[in-house]
């Protein structure tokens, strides 16, 4: 059957040239050919232009069809311009649209169409040639068209969309924020008129997403960014394989993920971005009008991955793709400056990796060419200024030519002027200019350069937008510069960096996938800040800063699980906020580490909502610091029951600080280096792996003597001077490599001399805030004590533990007469879910099983149950009510990630951060017989004078159980394997 266009052609042939309706038939035929081209892409159909010309020739002035014929010819020429790119077609189209508009005065039924069509054509000419007046006229015409398309008009969504797009372009050209805000609101209005099922919904989703991304890049509001990504995902779902705009959605979603990676540093965002760009490139083969976009974007993403992971093939592929993109963007192309800039960046990266001078020289020339194409007023001028300055700085560092450094500094100054306060890249410009001035000071020694450098750094604390990785990197750069020059601003630099760290982490969803991001962000920041504070004699600040930068992951999780019963805000609004905050916290904890691609968007949205509600809570009187990093006055409460000793290892110094209940902290210098501590830790780990061999006992004693001589003995002497009597409880809060060493067992190990266990009763705490929370948490059912004893001696795929059953029997015999309820859970009942369910109804726990540390993936460290591992991530997701005490009679329960010891990601810490106020854990392998001996004595001593269990007696009970081991000649490593954590 012939299609509609051929039928129209056949009808037309029946009428002579003089027929009165011939012009209408010619126009109709042209429309059908144009529609067929849109569907099938047959280039011959673009010759509808000639049909339209013929129709126009038949219309004399005053003919009723003249405006239609003018409009149709204009639209056909516009279509042909879009396909073939001939400028004269677009110019003629615009003039014809002007003529048609004159024939459609106010009141004409088609006036809005002519206004819209002329506006669109002017907009396209602006995009091709960049003449501002074309864009301004386009916007005014779109405004006039919108007035003629009131609510209810069938074409209103088109006018909203077109006006929004034109305003977005003007924002990108001139940077006026109001244009962008108006554009976003218009796109939102258009989307409301295009509900699910509407043929143009994917366009509206895409356009709104792009505008939100622009606003994020300008102002750094996280909610804009996450909404942008979800809108792009929704648009992609509406553009399945085969859809003409699928490559656009793949490209746009990929770009958004890349931006989010650059802000938050989550590797999975970048990997997904690269795969999406590869998919988009496959849909844009040679000859496709958007191929250069995909080449350029894939290249840039590979460049980012190279910077993160250092794989040379990523960088080489990036450079070749950038070269291919540049060939498709010859002089005169609107995006040539982008390709010049991006190729230059990749060549600069390759120079830094391989040191080939020609790469750097080409990089600089390309940056100069890009800058010429980005004159004053251009949206990306600040980036080109900054990038050229960076490259000149690299050449100065390689060749030492002073003029390169001077030019670099002036370019950085110009870039900073274009990034005023509030600009998302301002911290980067402050950092770049400050470091360049620092370089010039090192070369020439002019004091004003150094002064200006630190004046620039001192502006960083005033960042007004949401903190990004870039802001945190700038603050760390300030730290480094201040340390190198011993500048007075060093302490402020650390305070700023740790404040930025805290704000940055709160934007990350609670997932172990983000742990690497946190680990890289924290590095040695907290321990170095502690050392700096000590040098400045700011002892209380030292405590605050080391707390703020350690156990960051646990701290963020604790914010989701703190007891919010005391959170009471005035008024109906306050009550609503409190309830919403509790629900969001519970939901975020429940979905920990379940963030598949389908769920991750929901989790990110929950995180945004949580932060938003928290910011509203901070507005209430007396709640301005709710869940913010605690002050020293709060942290000092950790010492209510005895001194807390922070033992810190930094590259700058090693120190101990004794925190006391009712006076200022006391500083104890430790006369060793961090390198020594690290070597001692490695030595100890090697010895611990071979416990049981005959020659290891002497090596262990040697290590314990070193700990005593260098660290513990000076602390003990200070405690005696502070009148802390023998037999008192003390708490160790070690940092860095100190966390891996058995401080609690240090001693001279000589006759007639006491070791630490004979002097004080030691406990540990990962942070002071954790200990404070444990002290403040009071059981709501103090009159009832529910105890569960879990034993798994026959785990799936594991070695049998024969002492588990006798161990649990001994506990049952001692506790059944005392506790309100005693539940044994053994063998086939001791499954993962069985344990989790039991802990929903019991506050006291004894767990005897295999402990399985996972040093590479610490969140998968686990207890071996009958049907598989009970992992840390399972524990985190739980929401147990009022847990009190846990005895982890398993191996390695305090062993975590060696690469990030300050994060304390191990089984015992997981139990503590999940609410258990007091925990017994092990530092290495536990002998089954020893565990049974310890347990028997321990529970006897855990009972108070009233005949009830008291978790506050756990440290003393363990101390007495271990003392009995010493009398039984148990090997030293088994006497000291168990440690107490908590109150």
N, C-alpha and C positions, 0 to 999 in steps of 0.2 A: 504494500500500500504506500503511495507517495506521501511524503511528509507535508506539513502545512505550508512550508515555503514554496515547494514545487506547485502545490495547488494554487497558491496565490499568483505564481508566475503564469500558470495556464490561464487563469481568469483574466489577467492583465492583457494577454495577447489578443483577447476578443474585442478590446476597445481601442479605438483609433486615438491618434495624438490629440485630437481636439475634443475628446469626450470630457464633460464637465467634472466628472469624479475621478479622472485619471490620476490627478495628484494624490488623492487619498489612497488609491490602490498602490501607487508607487511607494508611498510612505509605509503602507502596511507591509508590502513585500520587504522593504528595507528592514523594518522591525523584526520580521520573521527571520531574515538572514542573520541579523545581529544576535537574536536569541539562539539560533542554531550554532553560531560561532561560540557563544558562551558555553553551550552544552558539549560541543564536539571538538572545538578548536580548529575547524577547517579554515585555513587562511583565506581561501577564495571567497568565503562568506563576508570578509571584511570589505569586499567591493560593494556592499550595501551603500557605501558612501556615494557611489555613482547613481544608484537608484534614488537616493535622497536628493542629489543634485538635479536629477531629471524632474523629480517631483517639485522642487523649488522653482525650476524654470517655468513650470506650468502655472504657477501662482503669481498673478499680477498683484501690484499694490492694492490693498483693500480686500483681497481674497480672504474668505473666512478661514481657510486652512494655512494661511501664510505663516502664522506664529508656530504652528505645529511643524510645518516643513523646515523652518529655521531651526527649531529645537531638535528635530530628528537628525538633520544634517550635522548639527553641532555635536550631538551625542555620538553619532557614527564616527566623526573625526576624532573625538576623544577616545573612543574604543580603539581606533587604529593607532593613535599615539601610544596608548598603554601597551599595545602589542609590538609596535615597530620603533617607537621612540623618536619619530620625526618631529622636531620642534614646530615646524610650520603648521602641522595638523592641530596642535594644541592652541597656537595663536589664532588660527582661523575659527576653531571651536569657540573660543572665548568671545570673539567679535560677533559670531552668529548668536550666541546666547545673549549678548547685550542687545542685539536687534530684536530678538524674540521677547525680551523683557519689556522693551519699549511698547510692544504690541499687546502686552498683558498688564495694563495699568492697575492701580489699586481697585479692588472689587472684582477683578477677573478671576474666574474659577481656577485657572492654571498658574496664577502669579507665583504662588509658593513654590511650584515645581521649577519655574524659571529662575527664581532667586536661588534655590538649592543647587540647580545645575551649574549656574554661573559661578557660585561660590566654590563648588567642588573643583571646577576647572582651574579657577585661580589658585586654589590650594595646591593642585598638582603642579602648576607652573612655579609656585613658590618652592615646592620640594625639589623641582629640577634646577631652578636657577637662583633661588635664595633671595629674591627681591622682597624686602619687608612689606612694601605697600600692597603687594598681591595678597599677603596673608592678612593684613589688617582689613582690606576690603572684603576678603572671604568671610572673616568673622562677622563683620557688620551685616553682610547679606544673609548669613546663616541666622543671625538674630532676627532679621526681618521675616525670614521664612518661618521661624519658630512661632512668632506672634500670629501668623496666619494658620498655624496648626495647633489649636488649643487642645486641652485635655479632651480625649475622645476621638480626635482626628486620627485617621488610619495611618498617616505618615508621620505622626508626632515623634515616634521613637527614632526615625531616621534623622529628623532635624536635631533632636537632642544629641544623638550620636555624632553627627557631623560637626556641630558647633563645639562639642566637647573635644573632638580630635583636633580641630583647628586651634583651640585655646591651648591644648597640650603642646602642639608644635611651637606656638608663640612662647610658651614657657621655656621650652628647650632652647629656643633661640636667644631669649632675653632674660630668662631667669626670674620673672616676676611671680612671686608665690601665689598671689590672688588668682592668676590665670590657671594655675594648676589646681587649686582648691575648687574653683568653679567647674573646671573640667571634670574632676572626680564626681562632684555632685550631679552634674548632667549625665554622666555615664551611669550613675546609680539609678537616676530616674528612667533612663532608657532601658536598663536591665529589668526594672519593675514592669515595663510594658512588653517585655519579651519573656514570658514565663516558660517553664519547661514545656517543650514541644514546639515552641516558636522557631521558625526557620533561621532567624537571625540571632538566636540566643548565644550561640558560641562566639559570634562577633562581639557582642556586648560583654560577655565574660572576659574575653581576651583584652578588649580595650580598657575596661576598668582595671584589670590586673596591671597592664603596662603603666597606667597613670599612678597607681598606688606604688609601683616600683620606683617611678620617678620621684615621688614624694619621699619615699624612704631614703633614696640616695641624697636628697637635699637635707632632710631633717632627722633621719635616723630613728623614726618611730617603729618599734618592732612589730606592732600589730598590723601596720600597713604591709609589712613584708610578708608575714605569715598569711594574711588574707590574699595577697597577690598570688602566692604560690598555690593556694587552694583553688582560686579562681582559674588559674592556668590549668590545673589538673581537671577541673570540671569542664573547661573548654575542650581539652584534649579528648575526653570521653565522648564528646559530641562530634568529634572529627576522627572517626575510625579509619583504618587503612582504606585508601581509595578516595578519601575526602580531599577536595582540592586545597583546603587550608591546613591539612594535617602537619605539613612541614613547618608552617608558621607556629602552630601550637607547640610542637616539639622544641623548636628553637627558643620560643619565649619562656617555656617552663624551664628549659636548661639554663637560660641566662639568669632566671630568678634564683635557681638553686645555687648557681655559681656565686651570686651576690651574697646569699645567705652563708655559704661556706666562708667567704672572705670576712664576714662579720663575726661568725661564731666558731668556725674552724672544725665543723663536724665532717670527717672524711667521706661518709656515705653520701652527703649532698654533692660533693665534687665528682665522685664516681658515677652517680646517677646522671649528673649533668653531662659528662663526657659521652655516655652511652646514648643519651637523647640527641646530642649534637651529631653523633655518627648516624643515627637513624634519619635525622633531618637531611643530612648531606646526601644520603642514598636517594632521597626523594627530590633532590635538586641536582640532576646530572649536568654535565657540560652543556651550556646553552641556556640553562634556566636563569631567569632574571635575578633570583635571590641566591644563586650559588656562592657568590662572594661573601654573603652574610654567614653562611654555614661554614665556609672554609675559615673565615676570620674567627668566628666564635669557638669552633672546635680547637683551633690553634691556641687561642687564649686560655681555654680550660686545661689543655695539656700543659701549657706553661705553668699554670697554677699548681698542677699536680707535681710537676718537676720540682718546683720550689718547696713543696711539702715533703716529697719522698726521695728526690734526688736521682730518679731513673733517667739516664742520659737519652734513651730512645724517645721519651716523651718530649724532651726539648728539641731534639733534631726534627721530629715529626712536626712539632709546632712551627718551627722556622720555615720548613718547606710549605706548609699550608698557608702561612702568612704571605710567602712569596707568590703562591698561586692566587691568593685573594688580591694582592696588589696589582697583578697583571690584569685582573678583571675590573680594576678601578683606575683607569688612566687619568692623566691630567684633565681636570674639569669635572670629574665624578664627585658627587656630593660627599661620598664617604672615603675619599682618598686619604684624607688626614688621619682617619681611624686606622687604616691599613699601614700607613707610614709609621704611626705611633706604635702599633702593636708589634710590627716586625722589629722595630728598634728595641723595644723592651726585651723581646726574645733573644736578640743578638747580644744585648747587654748581659742577660743572664748567662748566656754561653761563654761570654768573656770572663765573667766572674768564676765560672766553673773550670774553664780550660786555659784562660790567659792568653788567647790569640789576639794580638793588638788590632788586626784588621777588623775583627768583629766589633770592637769598641769604636773604632773610627767610623765604620759604616753606621753603627748605631747613632752616633752623634749627628752625622749628616742627615739621617732620616728624621731624627727629632727636630732638626732645624727646618727641614722641609715641611714637617707637620705643623710647626709653630707658625710658619708663613701662611698656612691655610686656615689658621685659627686666630684671626685678628682680634683686637680689642672688642669686647662685646660677645665673642663666641662662647658658647656654653662650656666647651672643654678646654678653654685657653689655660686655665689654671693647671690642668693635668699636663699639658704640653710644656708649660714653663717648669713645672716640678720635675718631669721626666728628663728634660734636657739638662737641668741642673744636676740631677743625680748622676747622669752619664759623665758630665764634665768633672764632677767630684771623683768618680771612679778613675778617670784619666789622670787627674791630679795625683791621686794616691799611687798610680802606677808609674808616672813619669816625673812628677814633682814640678810641673810648670805652674808658677804662681798665677798666671792670668786665667787658667782654667778654674782655679778655686775662686778667684775674685768674681768671674762671670757667673759661676754657680751660685754664689751668695746673692748676687743681685737678682738672678732669676728666681731664687727662693723667696726673696723679698716681694717681688712682683706677684708670685703665686699666693703668698699669704694675704696680700691686699684683696685678692679676689675670693678669699675664704674668711669672711668676717665671723665674729662670735655667733655660734649656733650652726655654722656649716659643718656637715658631717666629716669633712676632711681637714678641718682646721687643726686638729691635734697632729696630724701627719705633717702639715706645713710648719707648725711650730717646732716639731721634732727635727725636721730636715734642716731648717735654717739654724736652729740651735747647735746641731752637730757640726754643721759646716763652719760656723763661727768658732766652735771649739777646735776644729782642725786648724783653722788659721791661727788661733792663739798658740797652739802647739808649735806651729812653724815659725811665727814671728814674735810671739810673746807680748802682744799688745793687750794690756789689761781690759780695755774697753770691749774687745771682742768677747772675752770670757764673761764680763758683766752682762753684756747683751744676751749672750747665750743662756745664762741662767734666769735672766728676766723673762725670756721667752718660755723656758720650761715652767716658770712659776705661774704662767697663765693656764696650765693644764688642769688644775683642780676646779676651774670654773666651767668645765664642760657642761653644757645644758641639755644635750641630747642623750639618748640611751647609749650606754657605753659599749663600744665594739672592741674587737681584738686589736684594732689599730690604735685605739686610745690607750689600751693596756700596754701595748708595745711602746708607745711614746713615753708613758710613765716609767717603764722599765729602763728605757734609754736615759731618762733623766737620772735614775738611780745609778746607772753605770757611770755616767759623766761625773756625778757628784762624788762617787766613791774614788774615781781615778784622780780627781783634783782635791780631794778632802774638803769639798765645799760645804759651807754651813747649811745648805738647803737639803742635805742628804736625808735627814730624818723626815722632812716634809715630803720628799720624793717617795720614800717608802710608804708613808701614810697614804699618799695619793694612789700609788700603785695597788696597794691592798684594798683601798676603797673601790677602785675600778674593778679589781678582781672579784670582789663580792657582788658588785652590780652585774658584772658580766655573767657570773655563774647563775644568778637568779633567772637569767633569760634562757638558760639551757633546760630542756625537759629532763626529768629524773630518769636517767637510763644509764646503764653501764656502758652503752655505746659512746656516751659523752665523757667517760672517765679519762680517756687519753687526752682529750681536749683540756680537761681540768689539770691533769698531771703536767702537761706542757706549760699551762698558764701559771701554775704555782711554782714549779721548779724549786729553787732555793730561796725564793722571795721572803718567806716568813722567817727562816732562821737567820738570814742576812740582816733583815730588819731588826731582829732581836739584838744581834751583835752591834749594829749601828746605835740602837737606843742605849745599850750599855755604855758605849764609848761617849755618848752625850749625857751620861748619868741620868737618863730619863727611864728609871727602872719600872715605873708603873706603865709607861708607854710600851716598854719592851714586852710586858705581859700581854697587853692588849693586842699588839701587832702579831706576836707569835701565835696567839689564839685565832686571829682573823685569817691567817694564811695556812693553817694546818687542819687536817681532817675536813677539808672543804666539802667533799662529797657527802660525808656524814652530816655535816652541819646543815647543808641544804635539805637533806632528807629529814633531819630532826625538825626543821621548820614546818614540815608537813604532818608531823606526828606529836608535836608538843601538846601537853594537856591544855586545851583551850577553855577549860571550865571557868578560869579566872577572867577570861576575855568577856567583858560586859561593857557595851557602849550605850550611851543614853539615847532615848527616843526610839521611835519606830524604825527610822532609817538605820540607827545603830544596830538594832536587833536583827534587821534583815541582813546587814553586812556580816555580822557575826555568824549567822546561820549559813550564809553563802560561803564564807571563808572555811568553815568547818567541812562543808560538803565538798568543796573543791579540793581541800587538802586530802580528804579521805579518798576521793576519786583518783587523784594523782598518785598517791601511795599504792593504790590497788592495781594500777596499770604499769607499775615499775617494770621496765625491761620487756614489756609485751608489745613494744612499738614496732609492729610490722609496717610496711609501707601504707597499708590501708588505715592503720590506727594512728600512725605518727602525726597526721594532721590534727586529729582529735586531741592528742596529748599536747601538742604545741599550743592549740587553742585554749586548753585548760590552763596551761602555764601562763599564757597571756592574761587570762581572766583572773588567775590567782594573784599575779603581780598588780593588776589593776585594783582589785579589792584591797590588797595590802596597802597600796598608796592612799586609798580613801580612809583606811583605818588610821594611818599616820596623821591624818588631819584633825583627829579628835584630841582634845587636851589629855595629857598624861599618857598618850599612846604614840608619841612622835618617834619613839625608839623601839616600838614593838617589833620583835624578831630581827632587829638590826644587830650588828656585832656588839657584844657587851662591853661596857666600860670596866675599869679596874675595880671600882666599888662593887660591881656585881660579881666579878670573878674572884674577888678576895674571899667570898663566902665559901669557896672550895676548901679553905683552910680552917673552917669552923671546928673540925674535930682533930686537927693536927696539921703540921706544916706540909706544904706541897713544894717539891723541889723540881724546878724546870732545869733540865740538863741539855744544853744547846751546842750543836756542832755547826759552825759556819766556816766558810773559806777565810773569813777575816779574824775569827777568834773562837775559842771554846770557853763557855761560861756556864756556871750554875747560878740559879736565882732561887732563894728560899722565900716563898710566899707565906706570910703569917696572918693570923686572924685579925690582929689589932694593931699592927704597925707596918711601916713601909717594908718593901722587899729588901732582902739582904743579898748582896752580890758576892759570889765566890769565884775568883778567876781560876781557870783550869789551864795549866801550863802544858798543853799539848795542841797539836794541829788537827784540823779535820782529816787530813791525809792519814795521820796516825790512827785516828778513830776508825777510819774506813779499813785500814789494814788490819786492825785488831778485830773488827767485825768479820772480815773475810776469814781470818785465822780461826775465829770461834766457829763460824759456820762449817768450816772444814772439819774441825774437831767433832762438832755435834753430829755430823753425818756418820762418824765412826764410833759413837759411844758404844761401849760394850767390849771394845778391844782393850787389851791390858795396858798399853802405853798411853791411852788417851787421858787417863785420870791425871797424870802428871802435867800434861799439856793444859788440861782444864784448870788445874790449880794455878798454873803460871798465868793464865789469862785473868783469873779472878784476883790474883795478886796485883796485876797491872791496873785493873779497874779500881782496886782499893787505893793503891798508891797515888794514882793520878787524879781520880775523880771522887770516890766515895769518902776516903779518909778526910780530905779537906772539908767536905760537907758535914761529916759527923763532928769534926772539931768545932765548926760554926754552930751546929745545933746545940752542942754542950755549952758554948758561950751564951747561947740564947736561952739557956735553962730548960731545954727540952729533956725531960728525965729519961733514963734508960727504960726500956719496955714500952715506950710510947709508940703510937702508930705514926708512920710517915707515908707520904704518897710521892711516888716518882712519876714525873711527866717528861719522858725523854723525847728528843727530836732527832731527825735525820738518822744517821747510822747508830746512834745511841739506842734507838728503839729495838735493835737486834741483839743487844747485849744484856746478860743477866746481872743487872746492877744490884738486884735484891740479894744476890749471893756473894757479893764482893767481900774480900777479907784478906788478912795477911797469911792465914792458914799456917800459923806457927804456934807452938806450945806457949801457954801462958798469955796468949793474946786473943782477944775476942774478934770474931768475924761479925759482919753487919747483922746477921740473924740473931746473934747473941746480944745485940745492943738495942735495935729497934725492930718493930714489926712493919714490914714493907708491903705496900700495895702499889698498884699502877693506875694511872688514868691517862687516856689518850689526849684529853684536853681538860682544862679546868671547867669549862662550861658543861661538859658531860657530867662531871662530878657534882656540880651545883644542881643540875637538873635531877640527878639521882637523889640528892639530899632533900630536895623540895617535893619530890613525888611521894605522896603518902597513900598507902593502901586504903581504898574505900570500904573494904570488907575486912578490917583489921581483926575482927572477932573470929573469922573463919580462915582456915589455912588449908588450901587444896594442893596436894602434892602429887605429881606424876613422876614415876620412875620408868624410864624408857631404856630398854636394852636390846641391842641387835648384835647377836653373836654369830649370825649366819647371813651376812649380807649378800646381795646379788653379786656374784662374781668375785667375792672377797674371801680373805682368809678367815677361818673360824676363830672366834674369841671364846675360849672355854671358861674364862673367869667372869663373864658377864652375868650369868645366872646366879652364882654365889654372891657376887657384889650386890645385885638387886635384892637378894634374899636378906642379906645383912641389913640393908637400908630399911626394908619393910619391917623387920623385927624391931628395929629401934624406933621407927617413926609412927607405925600404925597406932600405938597407944596415945600419941601426942597430937597428931594433925586431925583436922575435921574430916578429911577425905584422903585416902591413899589409893592411887590408881597405878597398877603395874601394866606396862605395855611391852610385850616381849615377842621376839621372833616373828611369826606370821602377822601379828597385829601391829608390829612396829614398821609400818609403811610410811611413805612420805606424807600422804594425806592423813593417815592415822595420827602421826605426830602433830601435824598442824591443827587437827581437830582437838586433840587432847590439850594443847596449849591455849585453846580458846576458853577452857574451863578450869585451868589450873594455874596458880601463880608461882608455884615452886617446882623446879625441874632438876632431875638428875638424869644425865644422858650418857650411857655407856655404849660405845660403838667405835668403829674406825673413823678417824678424822682424816680427810683427804684434801690437803692443801693444793692449790693450783696457782703456781707463781706466775704463770703467763697470763691466765685469765682469772684473776683473784675472785671475781664475783661468782665463779663456778666452784670455788672451794666448798667442800660439802661434808656432811655426815652420811656415812654409808647405811642406808636402810634396806629393808628386805627386797623392795621392788625398784631400787635405784637411789640416786643421790638426793639428799635434802640440801639444796644449795643456798648460798647467801642470798641470792636473788629471791628465793622462796620466802626466806625469813623476813626480808625487807617488805615484801608485799603484805605480810600478815599484820593484823591489827589486834594484838592481844590486850586484854584488859587487866591493868594493874599487875604486870609481872614483877616478881620480887627477886628471886634468886635462881641461878642456874649453875650447876656443877657439871662441867663438860669433861667427863672422864674418857677422853679420846686423845689421840696423838695430834700434835702440831696445830692446836686450835688458836694459837696466837701468832701463827706464821702467815705473813701476807706477801704483798708484792715488794720484792727487794728494790725495784726501781723507783718506788714512791713510798718509802717507809712512813713518811709523815701523814699519809692518808689512812693508815691503819685498816686496810681492807682485809680483815681476817674473821674467822668464825666467832671468836670471843667478842670482838668489837661489834659484830653484827647483832649479837644477843644484847649487848649493852645498849646500843643505839636503838634497838627495838623496844627498850623499856626496862629490861632487867637491871635492878639497882645494884646488884652485886653478882659477880661472875667469877668462877674458878676455871682457869684454862691451863694449857700446857704449852711449853716453848719448844719441845721436841718429842721424840718417841717415849711413850710411857710403858714401863714393864707391867704386865697384867697383875702380878702378885703385889707389886708396890701400890698400884691403884687400889686394890682391895684393902690393903693395910691402911692407907691414907683415909679411905672412905669410912672405915669402921670407927676410927678415932674422931674424924672430922665431925660426923653428925652427933656424936656424944657431946662435943664441945659447942655445937651450934645452938643447943637448947639453953635458954636463959633461966634465971632463978625461978620464974613463974611456971616453968615447964613448957614454954612455947618456943618455937623456932624464931630466931631473930637474925635477919640477914646482915645486920650491922656487926654481928659477931664472927662473920665468915673469915676475915683476915686472921683474927686471933685463933679461931678453930684450926685453920690451915697451919698456922705457926706451931701450934701444939702437936698437930698430927705429924708434921715434919720433924719436930724435935724427937718424937718417939722413934722415927725412922733412923735418926742418927745413932740412937742407942742400940738399934738392931743391926748396925753395921751394913746398912744398905749402901750401894755405890753412890758416890757424891752426886753424879749427874742425875740420879733418880731422887735424891733428897731435894734437889732444887728445881725439878722439872715443872712443878705446879706453881702458878702465880695467881694472885688475887687482883681483880680489877673492880673498881667501884667503891661504894661506901663501906 
